[in-house]
Amino acid sequence: MRWDSLFDDLESQLEHELHAEELDRRAEEHRLRVGRFTLRDRLQTFSTRDEGRAEVMLELVTGASITVLPQTFGRDWMSADLVGRGGASGACIVPLDAVAGVVLPKGNLARSLDVPDRDEQAPRLTDRIGLAFALRDLCRRRVYVQVHCRSGAAGVHGGTLDRVAGDHVDLAVHERGAPRRERNVSHQRLVPLREIVLILL
């Protein structure tokens, strides 16, 4: 009987150690996986069509905060629908390096960690498109934009993008609702891409 008891005890200890080893291995795999996540990866989990888009609050480097429903992600930017107090209130483009922080409701933390494995995802064209390319599309369509710069409230300018160069844009500043005509343009402003924190459409 003592031998049976000894073997049962050894078997129980071995099983416990194997279980603990498996838990440690899984925890280490999880840490390594999370260590490869980027902010872009985690924000992208809120734009998936399977679970539906979810609101996130972005704190920008200017100190301003906006609540958005993420939509499309490029290499270094995201487009989103702005969410105002009465619901959606327009679209925007946010350079990812302008995001100083993201505020998530408690229930959304797990969702932000549910990043699909890169090996399982088919590469998409938009993943390679930089901010300048997205702005060239706005320039081509001649839409009115409001450009918010790192200098805060003094750095908000509205108008039409005339040109998108390698590291800056030419903005023809004019009133919202006025067509981009020479008589309506008060001045031209050259804005470095690195200074842009938000573009409202």
GITA-V943056 format. One record per residue. N is the residue number from 1. RES is the residue in one small letter. PSI is psi in whole degrees, -180 to 180 (999 if undefined). OMEGA is omega in degrees with one decimal (* if undefined). Layout:
BEGIN
<<N:RES:PSI:OMEGA> <N:RES:PSI:OMEGA>>
END
This chain:
BEGIN
<<1:m:-36:-177.9> <2:r:-36:178.8> <3:w:-44:178.4> <4:d:-44:179.8> <5:s:-42:179.5> <6:l:-46:-179.8> <7:f:-39:176.9> <8:d:-42:179.3> <9:d:-44:178.5> <10:l:-42:179.1> <11:e:-41:179.2> <12:s:-42:178.5> <13:q:-44:-180.0> <14:l:-43:179.3> <15:e:-42:178.7> <16:h:-44:179.8> <17:e:-40:178.1> <18:l:-41:178.8> <19:h:-44:179.0> <20:a:-39:179.0> <21:e:-41:178.6> <22:e:-42:177.8> <23:l:-42:177.5> <24:d:-42:-179.7> <25:r:-45:179.4> <26:r:-41:178.9> <27:a:-41:178.8> <28:e:-41:176.8> <29:e:-42:179.1> <30:h:-44:178.9> <31:r:-43:179.2> <32:l:-41:179.6> <33:r:-48:179.8> <34:v:-33:179.1> <35:g:-18:178.3> <36:r:-9:-178.7> <37:f:145:170.4> <38:t:166:175.6> <39:l:-39:178.8> <40:r:-45:179.7> <41:d:-46:-175.5> <42:r:-38:176.5> <43:l:-34:-177.5> <44:q:-24:179.3> <45:t:-19:180.0> <46:f:2:179.6> <47:s:4:-175.2> <48:t:142:-179.4> <49:r:-24:-179.0> <50:d:-52:-177.9> <51:e:-7:-176.0> <52:g:152:-180.0> <53:r:149:-179.4> <54:a:148:-179.3> <55:e:142:169.9> <56:v:149:176.2> <57:m:124:178.4> <58:l:129:171.3> <59:e:122:-176.6> <60:l:163:-178.1> <61:v:-16:177.6> <62:t:-11:-175.6> <63:g:-12:178.1> <64:a:154:175.8> <65:s:140:175.8> <66:i:146:175.0> <67:t:130:-174.4> <68:v:160:167.3> <69:l:102:-178.1> <70:p:145:-178.4> <71:q:-68:-175.3> <72:t:145:179.8> <73:f:129:170.8> <74:g:-166:-178.5> <75:r:-43:-173.9> <76:d:22:-177.5> <77:w:166:172.9> <78:m:149:170.5> <79:s:152:-176.3> <80:a:164:170.3> <81:d:128:176.0> <82:l:142:177.8> <83:v:115:178.1> <84:g:-174:-178.7> <85:r:-34:-178.0> <86:g:20:-178.4> <87:g:-164:-176.4> <88:a:140:-176.9> <89:s:44:176.2> <90:g:175:-178.0> <91:a:161:179.1> <92:c:164:171.8> <93:i:133:-179.0> <94:v:118:171.2> <95:p:135:-174.9> <96:l:-27:178.6> <97:d:-1:175.0> <98:a:-4:-179.7> <99:v:118:179.3> <100:a:-22:-179.8> <101:g:162:178.2> <102:v:129:178.7> <103:v:121:-178.7> <104:l:139:169.0> <105:p:151:-176.5> <106:k:-42:-176.3> <107:g:-16:-176.1> <108:n:-4:-179.1> <109:l:-47:-179.3> <110:a:-39:179.3> <111:r:-39:-178.2> <112:s:-19:178.6> <113:l:-4:-179.5> <114:d:57:-177.9> <115:v:126:178.6> <116:p:148:176.3> <117:d:136:-179.0> <118:r:-33:-178.8> <119:d:-27:-178.1> <120:e:-16:-177.2> <121:q:135:173.0> <122:a:133:179.4> <123:p:139:-180.0> <124:r:152:-179.0> <125:l:-40:-176.8> <126:t:-26:179.5> <127:d:-21:-178.0> <128:r:-6:-175.9> <129:i:124:179.0> <130:g:171:-178.6> <131:l:-43:-177.6> <132:a:-39:179.9> <133:f:-44:179.1> <134:a:-40:179.5> <135:l:-31:176.3> <136:r:-34:176.8> <137:d:-42:177.1> <138:l:-38:178.7> <139:c:-47:-179.1> <140:r:-37:-178.3> <141:r:-9:175.7> <142:r:43:179.4> <143:v:151:175.5> <144:y:133:178.3> <145:v:154:172.3> <146:q:118:-175.8> <147:v:122:177.8> <148:h:128:-176.6> <149:c:169:-177.7> <150:r:-20:-178.1> <151:s:9:174.1> <152:g:-144:-174.7> <153:a:-34:179.1> <154:a:-14:-177.0> <155:g:33:177.7> <156:v:121:-176.0> <157:h:135:-180.0> <158:g:146:177.9> <159:g:-155:-178.5> <160:t:136:176.3> <161:l:119:178.0> <162:d:-38:-177.6> <163:r:150:171.7> <164:v:111:-179.2> <165:a:-171:-176.7> <166:g:-40:-176.8> <167:d:12:179.3> <168:h:168:175.8> <169:v:154:171.4> <170:d:120:-179.7> <171:l:121:173.5> <172:a:108:-174.0> <173:v:125:177.2> <174:h:170:-177.9> <175:e:147:173.5> <176:r:140:178.9> <177:g:-21:177.3> <178:a:135:178.0> <179:p:155:178.9> <180:r:87:175.8> <181:r:153:-176.6> <182:e:-39:-178.1> <183:r:-23:-178.9> <184:n:-15:-176.4> <185:v:121:179.4> <186:s:-37:177.4> <187:h:168:175.0> <188:q:142:177.8> <189:r:129:174.4> <190:l:123:-175.8> <191:v:117:175.5> <192:p:139:179.3> <193:l:-36:-177.4> <194:r:-17:-178.9> <195:e:-14:-175.4> <196:i:127:176.8> <197:v:-20:-177.5> <198:l:140:172.6> <199:i:119:176.8> <200:l:136:-179.1> <201:l:999:*>>
END
